[in-house]
Amino acid sequence: QVQLVESGGGLVQAGGSLRLSCAASGRTFSSMPMAWFRQAPGKEREFVAGISQSGGSTDYSDSVKGRFTGSRDNAKNTVFLQMNSLKPEDTAVYYCAARRFYYVTENPFDYDYWGQGTQVTVSS
């Protein structure tokens, strides 16, 4: 079983940057596509970014395109989310997820493993 642990969240002013990390333990996840989701209070869990097995293919929600970058380091069993030009509406708990299939989807129900989440708060 894969276990995922996010880190790097915090409080930042609008326009600032944060880099989130998600480290896997238990076994290697190099064969699994990964994704980042976020959930704000009172809202559904929302797809943010997807990273392919190799890290060579990514996709993003329209709300974060041009500002966020997903990547992975399979040798370290870690995925990243670089968040730039942060806006107050980016405030949410951010989760990383993995699925036991070969391509990324935007549906949280397709994912088999989840981290505990890390809080990102962006002040205006």
Wavefront OBJ file of the C-alpha trace (Angstrom):
o trace
v 0.000 0.000 0.000
v 1.209 3.497 -0.887
v 1.220 6.228 1.740
v 1.454 9.890 0.768
v 2.466 12.832 2.942
v 2.157 16.452 1.819
v 4.233 19.320 3.128
v 5.031 22.924 2.276
v 1.730 24.650 2.935
v 1.418 27.813 4.938
v 0.316 31.425 4.988
v 1.437 33.671 2.151
v 0.467 37.071 0.799
v -1.233 37.442 -2.556
v 1.339 37.359 -5.331
v 3.674 35.140 -3.373
v 4.819 31.584 -3.973
v 4.785 28.224 -2.247
v 6.202 24.850 -3.204
v 4.276 21.801 -2.042
v 5.847 18.368 -1.805
v 4.260 14.944 -1.578
v 6.486 12.084 -0.492
v 5.530 8.447 -0.886
v 6.392 5.732 1.584
v 5.819 2.017 1.675
v 6.703 1.384 -1.924
v 7.775 3.162 -5.080
v 5.119 5.057 -7.040
v 7.114 5.582 -10.225
v 4.573 3.545 -12.200
v 1.595 5.614 -11.063
v 0.231 8.889 -12.368
v -0.215 11.519 -9.674
v -2.475 14.484 -9.169
v -3.017 17.452 -6.911
v -6.482 18.379 -5.680
v -7.714 21.103 -3.372
v -10.773 21.624 -1.242
v -12.003 24.893 0.193
v -14.543 25.048 3.041
v -18.033 24.226 1.809
v -16.853 23.240 -1.658
v -16.244 20.001 -3.523
v -12.767 18.624 -3.955
v -11.307 20.197 -7.097
v -8.688 18.962 -9.542
v -5.629 21.202 -9.717
v -2.853 19.443 -11.632
v -1.951 16.019 -12.964
v 1.491 14.531 -13.532
v 2.132 11.483 -15.709
v 4.253 8.508 -14.673
v 7.358 9.983 -16.262
v 6.597 13.580 -15.361
v 6.726 14.524 -19.020
v 3.020 15.181 -19.375
v 0.996 17.480 -17.144
v -2.408 19.077 -17.179
v -3.948 21.833 -15.103
v -7.282 23.252 -14.197
v -8.162 26.485 -15.951
v -7.999 28.367 -12.665
v -4.281 27.638 -12.147
v -2.878 27.429 -15.676
v 0.147 29.639 -16.107
v 0.678 29.952 -12.353
v 1.153 26.414 -11.012
v 3.616 23.763 -12.176
v 3.467 20.092 -11.277
v 6.507 17.840 -11.439
v 7.898 14.643 -9.985
v 11.166 13.045 -8.992
v 10.673 9.307 -9.267
v 14.084 8.563 -7.774
v 12.889 10.241 -4.572
v 9.273 9.055 -4.847
v 8.155 12.663 -4.582
v 5.847 14.970 -6.523
v 5.806 18.743 -6.330
v 3.477 21.620 -6.952
v 5.135 24.965 -7.511
v 2.557 27.682 -6.939
v 3.327 31.199 -8.112
v 1.290 34.395 -8.265
v -0.986 33.083 -5.557
v -4.443 34.565 -5.155
v -6.811 34.566 -2.175
v -9.102 32.210 -4.080
v -6.299 29.614 -4.033
v -6.870 29.210 -0.294
v -7.716 25.561 0.384
v -6.430 22.308 1.752
v -4.232 20.766 -0.926
v -4.024 16.996 -1.370
v -1.849 14.764 -3.480
v -3.271 11.558 -4.875
v -2.203 8.507 -6.853
v -4.108 6.034 -8.973
v -3.340 2.502 -10.083
v -3.729 3.130 -13.776
v -1.592 4.727 -16.433
v -3.181 8.099 -17.082
v -4.335 11.134 -15.153
v -7.987 11.984 -14.701
v -9.686 14.970 -13.090
v -12.127 12.897 -11.055
v -11.143 12.403 -7.402
v -13.086 9.129 -7.298
v -10.571 7.621 -9.730
v -7.731 7.874 -7.219
v -6.729 5.109 -4.848
v -4.276 6.790 -2.475
v -4.458 10.159 -0.739
v -2.282 12.266 1.481
v -3.533 13.969 4.625
v -3.607 17.418 3.039
v -1.707 20.623 3.701
v -3.320 24.000 4.302
v -2.556 26.877 1.951
v -3.857 30.286 2.977
v -3.383 33.335 0.762
v -4.073 36.737 2.258
v -5.118 39.753 0.223
l 1 2 3 4 5 6 7 8 9 10 11 12 13 14 15 16 17 18 19 20 21 22 23 24 25 26 27 28 29 30 31 32 33 34 35 36 37 38 39 40 41 42 43 44 45 46 47 48 49 50 51 52 53 54 55 56 57 58 59 60 61 62 63 64 65 66 67 68 69 70 71 72 73 74 75 76 77 78 79 80 81 82 83 84 85 86 87 88 89 90 91 92 93 94 95 96 97 98 99 100 101 102 103 104 105 106 107 108 109 110 111 112 113 114 115 116 117 118 119 120 121 122 123 124
